[in-house]
Amino acid sequence: MKSKRTGKPVFFVVFILILALTYCAFFGFENYYGDTRKVIIKGANDIRWGIDISGGVEAVFSPDKSGVDITSDDMDAAKTIIETRLVNNNITDYEVYTDNNTHQIIVRFPWAAGESDFDAQSAVQELGETALLTFCRNEDQNDVILKGSEDIKNAQAGPDENGNFVVYLNFTDAGTSKFAAATAQLVGQKISIWMDNQEISAPTVNQAITNGSAYINGMANADEAKSLADKINAGSLPFALTVDDSKLQIISPSLGSDALDVMLIAGAIAFGIVCILMIVLYRLHGVIATIALLGQLAGTIACISGFFPNLSSFTLTIPGIAGIILSIGVGVDCNVIAAERIRDEFRKGKTIDGAIDSGFKNSLSAIIDGNVTIVIVSLVLMGAFGTPDSPIAKLFSPLMSLFGSSITGSIYSFGYTLLIGVIFNLIMGVLASKYMLKSISQLKFLRKPAFYGGKKNG
């Protein structure tokens, strides 16, 4: 059976698309109106670097009201305000600690991308503002039913009579009448709960609730119920958080100010050496592999910088860079396996087209097995060390609840970059490489087995 050939223009189309993605991912696209910079496409300069690379801010928050009876639950709720706002800004490399004895919260987080004036006061101002908690009809944030501490007394996680995890709510007198009127009209519909601009829950109303208390069910475990209760309490706190200016300080990067430049130069040199070795060892397939690796790297950077409209910029730490490097190594391995399989097919006497088709086909199972294993590891790392509200963390929450809460942004960054790198490896190293190689092999002056690992006389 004769293999189906790929058209000659396919190589050039894919090559141009990869070059365009690479340029935009690294340099972005922007224009200026006078002194105003407008970013159209985010590039590598828009990446938020982790504390370990660029440094950041350490701030100490305290309640702005004296004489208020502040409990440990209040402190947990206030901590949740800060964590939620950090996550909403896609800052995953942060540290938040509470001191219940002194009623203080210590926060460390990295500088924003491109920030050079190091205005620490400005950097922390927004984090301590009173959170805006609202209950809204269905999922319309503009149709508010209840608002903050004037309508919601508190929330508490606990089991119901059947042992299921729920969140109990208590309302003020004003909140009770408002909630009773709303639930009478919304039986079978949803009431969404928002903190700032983030929807944190959307339970369905089963009946009219008139007694000033209610509960939200459907929690997977105790940690999820506690997290939702903390958020609701955070939004109903009667105080804001103020910063102790005397304890506000700038954190220096752990690697030094020039470490990032050195790291990038070293990475570029290593990438170049790997590409040269691929070309020397695997000839034309090495050239194709180099293009595919460039596309993989560009795609990874694009997902970190916020290049894609549905993905915000991501905090990149040193372990995150390690994840990128490891994923490139996986990409090299993917191309090496395919190239060796193609050589094996030439030894069996296959033609150029037959060797390429059979080589990619025979290498696919090994490539998929290796990549799927790494994807699973990446997801587990993101679930174990990410924020509790992320979809991946919720997926693994039944398992991770056995080990307690552990949020480590630097390890989450490693899992994220490794996952994205492997996904783009499958796109570039398997699909793009195959079609580029099949396409370029149709050019008459390249119809020689020696270019693909076969013998010169083959």
C-alpha positions in Angstrom: 0.0 0.0 0.0 1.4 3.3 -1.0 1.7 6.0 1.7 -0.2 9.2 1.3 2.2 12.1 0.6 2.1 15.5 2.2 2.2 18.5 -0.1 5.4 20.5 -0.5 3.9 23.8 0.8 3.1 22.2 4.2 6.7 22.6 5.5 6.9 26.3 4.6 3.5 27.0 6.1 4.3 25.3 9.4 7.8 26.8 9.5 6.4 30.3 9.0 3.8 29.8 11.6 6.4 28.6 14.1 8.6 31.6 13.3 5.7 34.0 13.8 4.7 32.4 17.1 8.4 32.5 18.3 8.7 36.2 17.5 5.4 37.2 19.1 6.0 35.0 22.1 9.4 36.5 22.9 8.9 40.1 21.8 5.2 40.6 21.9 3.5 43.4 20.0 2.9 46.9 21.3 2.5 50.5 20.2 2.7 53.9 21.8 0.4 56.9 21.9 2.7 59.5 23.1 4.1 58.1 26.4 1.3 55.6 26.8 2.3 52.0 26.1 -0.5 49.8 24.8 0.3 46.0 24.8 -1.5 44.2 22.0 0.3 40.9 22.4 2.2 40.1 25.6 5.8 38.9 25.2 8.5 37.5 27.4 9.0 41.0 29.0 5.5 40.6 30.5 6.4 37.5 32.5 6.1 38.0 36.3 9.3 36.5 37.7 9.3 34.8 41.1 10.7 36.2 44.3 13.8 34.0 43.9 14.6 35.6 40.5 13.5 39.3 40.7 12.8 39.8 44.4 9.6 41.3 45.7 7.9 42.7 48.8 7.4 41.6 52.4 4.5 43.3 54.2 2.8 42.9 57.6 -1.0 43.4 57.7 -3.0 44.1 60.7 -6.8 44.8 61.3 -7.4 48.6 61.1 -9.8 48.6 64.1 -8.9 48.4 67.8 -11.2 47.0 70.4 -12.7 44.5 68.0 -12.7 40.9 69.3 -10.7 39.1 66.6 -10.7 35.3 66.5 -8.5 32.8 64.8 -11.3 32.3 62.3 -11.3 36.0 61.5 -7.5 35.8 60.9 -8.0 32.8 58.6 -10.7 34.7 56.7 -8.4 37.8 56.4 -5.6 35.6 55.1 -8.1 34.2 52.5 -8.7 37.8 51.2 -5.0 38.2 50.5 -4.6 34.8 49.0 -7.6 35.2 46.7 -6.4 38.6 45.5 -2.9 37.2 44.8 -4.4 34.3 42.8 -6.7 36.6 40.9 -3.6 38.5 39.8 -2.1 35.1 38.8 0.6 35.4 41.4 1.3 31.8 42.4 4.7 32.3 44.0 3.7 33.8 47.3 4.0 33.1 51.0 1.3 34.1 53.5 1.6 33.4 57.3 -0.8 34.3 60.1 0.2 35.2 63.7 -2.9 34.8 65.8 -1.2 36.1 68.9 -0.4 39.5 67.5 -3.2 39.5 64.9 -0.7 40.0 62.0 -0.4 38.5 58.6 3.0 38.3 56.9 2.9 38.3 53.1 5.7 37.9 50.6 5.1 38.1 46.8 7.2 39.0 43.7 7.2 42.3 41.7 4.9 42.8 38.8 6.3 42.2 35.3 8.4 45.2 34.2 8.2 46.9 37.5 11.4 48.9 38.1 10.5 51.7 40.6 10.0 49.3 43.5 7.1 51.2 45.0 6.5 48.7 47.8 3.6 50.8 49.4 1.7 50.8 46.1 2.4 47.1 45.6 0.6 46.1 48.8 -2.1 48.7 49.0 -4.8 46.8 47.1 -4.3 43.6 49.0 -5.5 45.0 52.4 -8.7 46.6 51.3 -12.0 45.3 52.6 -13.2 42.5 50.4 -16.6 43.0 48.7 -18.8 40.0 49.3 -22.1 39.8 47.4 -24.9 37.2 46.9 -26.4 37.7 43.5 -29.4 36.3 41.5 -28.3 33.4 39.3 -24.8 34.3 38.1 -25.5 38.0 37.4 -23.0 39.9 39.5 -24.9 43.2 38.9 -28.1 41.8 40.5 -27.1 41.9 44.1 -29.3 40.3 46.9 -27.0 40.5 49.9 -23.8 42.5 50.6 -21.0 42.1 53.1 -21.2 42.3 56.9 -24.4 44.3 56.7 -26.3 41.2 55.6 -24.1 38.2 56.4 -23.0 37.4 60.0 -20.7 34.5 59.4 -20.1 31.1 57.8 -18.9 27.9 59.3 -17.9 24.6 57.8 -19.1 21.4 59.3 -20.9 18.1 58.7 -24.7 17.8 58.2 -26.9 15.1 59.7 -25.7 12.6 57.1 -22.0 13.4 57.6 -21.7 15.3 54.4 -19.5 18.4 54.3 -21.5 21.7 54.2 -21.1 25.4 54.9 -23.6 26.9 57.3 -24.6 30.5 56.9 -26.1 33.0 59.4 -27.6 36.3 58.3 -28.3 39.6 60.0 -31.9 40.8 60.5 -31.7 42.8 57.3 -30.1 39.9 55.5 -32.7 37.5 56.7 -35.6 39.4 55.2 -33.7 40.0 51.9 -32.7 36.4 51.6 -36.2 35.2 52.4 -37.7 37.3 49.6 -35.1 36.3 47.1 -35.2 32.5 47.8 -39.0 32.5 47.5 -38.6 33.8 43.9 -35.5 31.6 43.0 -36.6 28.1 43.9 -34.8 25.8 41.4 -32.4 28.6 40.4 -29.0 29.6 41.6 -27.7 32.2 43.9 -24.1 33.0 43.1 -21.6 34.2 45.7 -18.9 36.6 44.7 -15.8 38.0 46.5 -14.4 41.0 44.7 -14.8 39.9 41.0 -14.4 36.2 41.6 -17.3 33.8 41.8 -16.6 31.5 44.7 -19.8 29.4 44.7 -23.2 29.1 43.0 -25.6 26.9 45.0 -29.1 26.0 43.8 -32.1 27.2 45.9 -34.2 24.2 47.0 -36.8 26.1 49.0 -37.6 29.5 50.4 -35.4 30.2 53.5 -36.9 32.5 56.1 -35.3 31.6 59.4 -32.0 33.6 59.0 -29.8 30.6 58.4 -28.9 28.3 55.5 -26.3 25.8 54.3 -24.4 25.1 51.1 -23.8 21.5 50.3 -21.9 19.6 47.6 -18.4 20.0 49.2 -16.0 17.2 48.3 -14.2 17.3 51.7 -13.6 19.3 54.9 -10.8 21.4 53.3 -13.1 22.5 50.5 -15.9 23.4 53.0 -13.4 25.3 55.2 -12.0 27.2 52.2 -15.5 28.4 51.1 -16.4 29.3 54.7 -13.2 31.3 55.1 -13.9 33.2 51.8 -17.4 34.1 52.9 -16.1 35.2 56.3 -13.4 37.2 54.6 -16.0 39.2 52.6 -18.1 39.8 55.7 -15.2 41.1 58.0 -16.1 44.4 59.5 -12.5 45.7 59.2 -9.9 46.3 56.5 -6.2 45.3 56.8 -3.6 48.0 57.1 0.1 47.7 56.4 2.7 48.4 59.1 5.0 50.7 57.1 7.9 50.2 59.5 7.9 46.5 58.6 7.5 46.9 54.9 10.6 45.8 53.1 12.0 44.8 49.8 13.2 41.2 49.3 16.3 40.8 47.2 16.4 38.0 44.7 18.1 34.9 46.1 20.3 34.5 43.1 21.5 38.1 42.7 20.5 40.8 40.2 22.5 39.4 37.3 21.5 35.8 37.8 18.5 35.9 35.3 20.7 37.3 32.5 23.3 34.6 33.1 20.7 31.9 33.2 19.1 33.0 30.0 22.5 33.3 28.2 23.4 29.8 29.5 20.1 28.4 28.4 20.4 29.9 24.9 23.9 28.5 24.5 22.8 25.0 25.7 19.8 25.1 23.4 22.1 26.0 20.5 24.5 23.2 21.3 21.6 20.7 21.5 20.3 21.8 18.1 23.7 21.6 16.5 24.2 18.1 17.8 20.7 17.1 16.5 21.6 18.4 13.1 25.0 16.7 13.0 23.6 13.3 14.1 20.3 13.3 12.3 20.9 15.6 9.3 17.6 16.9 7.8 15.5 15.4 10.6 17.8 17.3 13.0 16.9 20.5 11.2 13.2 19.7 11.5 13.7 18.8 15.2 15.3 22.1 15.8 12.4 24.0 14.3 10.0 21.9 16.4 11.9 22.5 19.6 11.8 26.3 18.8 8.1 26.0 18.4 7.8 24.1 21.7 9.8 26.7 23.6 7.8 29.5 22.0 4.5 27.9 22.9 5.6 27.4 26.5 6.7 31.1 26.8 3.4 32.2 25.3 1.5 30.3 28.0 3.6 31.9 30.7 3.5 35.5 29.4 -0.2 35.8 28.9 0.1 35.7 25.1 -3.1 33.8 24.7 -6.3 35.8 25.6 -7.7 33.1 27.9 -4.5 32.7 29.9 -3.2 35.4 32.2 0.5 35.9 32.8 2.1 33.4 35.1 4.6 33.7 37.9 7.9 32.0 36.7 10.3 30.8 39.4 13.6 29.0 39.2 11.9 25.6 39.5 9.6 26.8 36.7 12.6 27.4 34.5 13.8 23.9 35.4 10.4 22.6 34.2 10.9 24.4 30.8 14.4 22.9 30.5 13.2 19.4 31.4 10.3 19.6 28.9 12.8 20.6 26.1 14.8 17.5 27.1 11.6 15.5 26.6 11.2 17.1 23.2 14.7 16.2 22.2 14.1 12.6 23.3 10.8 12.6 21.3 12.7 13.6 18.1 15.6 11.2 18.8 13.2 8.2 19.1 11.5 9.1 15.8 14.8 9.6 14.0 16.2 6.3 15.2 13.1 4.5 14.2 13.3 6.0 10.7 16.9 4.8 10.5 15.8 1.3 11.4 13.3 1.4 8.6 16.0 2.4 6.1 18.0 -0.7 7.2 15.0 -2.8 6.4 15.1 -1.4 2.8 12.2 1.0 3.0 11.9 4.0 0.6 12.1 7.5 2.0 8.3 7.9 2.2 7.9 4.4 3.7 10.7 4.9 6.2 9.3 8.2 7.5 5.7 6.9 7.8 6.8 3.7 9.5 9.4 5.4 11.7 6.9 7.9 13.1 4.2 5.2 13.5 6.6 2.8 15.4 7.9 5.6 17.6 4.5 6.9 18.6 3.7 4.5 21.4 7.0 5.1 23.2 6.6 8.8 22.8 3.0 8.8 24.1 3.9 6.6 27.1 6.7 8.8 28.2 4.8 12.1 27.8 1.6 10.8 29.4 3.6 9.8 32.5 5.1 13.3 32.8 1.7 14.8 32.3 0.4 12.8 35.3 3.3 13.8 37.4 2.8 17.5 36.5 -0.9 17.4 37.3 -0.2 15.8 40.7 2.4 18.5 41.5 0.0 21.2 40.5 -2.8 19.6 42.6 -0.6 19.1 45.6 1.2 22.4 45.7 -1.3 24.8 44.0 -4.0 27.0 45.3 -7.0 25.1 46.8 -9.5 26.7 44.3 -7.7 25.6 41.1 -9.6 22.9 39.1 -6.6 20.6 39.4 -6.4 20.9 43.1 -10.1 20.1 43.4 -9.6 17.0 41.2 -7.0 15.7 43.6 -8.5 17.1 46.8 -9.8 13.7 48.1 -6.3 12.3 48.0 -4.4 15.5 49.0 -6.6 16.1 52.0 -4.9 13.1 53.7 -1.7 15.0 53.7 -2.9 18.4 54.9 -2.7 21.8 53.1 0.5 22.7 51.3 0.8 25.6 48.9 4.2 26.1 47.4 4.2 28.4 44.4 7.7 27.5 43.2 6.8 23.8 42.9 3.5 24.7 41.3 5.4 26.7 38.8 7.6 23.6 38.0 4.5 21.5 37.4 2.9 24.1 35.3 5.8 24.7 32.9 6.5 21.0 32.7 2.9 20.3 31.7 2.7 23.1 29.2 6.1 22.1 27.7 5.0 18.4 27.3 1.7 19.4 25.7 3.6 21.6 23.1 6.1 18.7 22.6 3.2 16.5 21.5 2.0 19.2 19.2 5.4 20.2 17.8 7.5 17.1 18.2 4.9 14.6 17.0 2.5 16.4 14.6 4.5 19.3 13.3 7.8 17.3 12.9 6.0 14.5 11.1 4.3 16.8 8.5 7.2 19.0 8.0 9.5 16.1 7.4 7.1 14.4 5.1 6.5 17.6 3.2 10.2 18.6 2.8 11.0 15.1 1.6 9.0 15.7 -1.5 11.4 18.3 -2.7 13.4 16.7 -5.6 16.9 17.9 -4.5 16.2 16.3 -1.0 15.1 12.9 -2.3 18.2 11.2 -1.0 18.1 8.6 1.9 21.4 10.0 3.3 19.5 13.2 4.4 17.2 11.1 6.6 19.7 8.6 8.1 19.8 6.1 5.3 22.9 5.0 3.4 24.2 7.2 0.7 23.8 4.5 -1.9 20.3 3.7 -0.7 
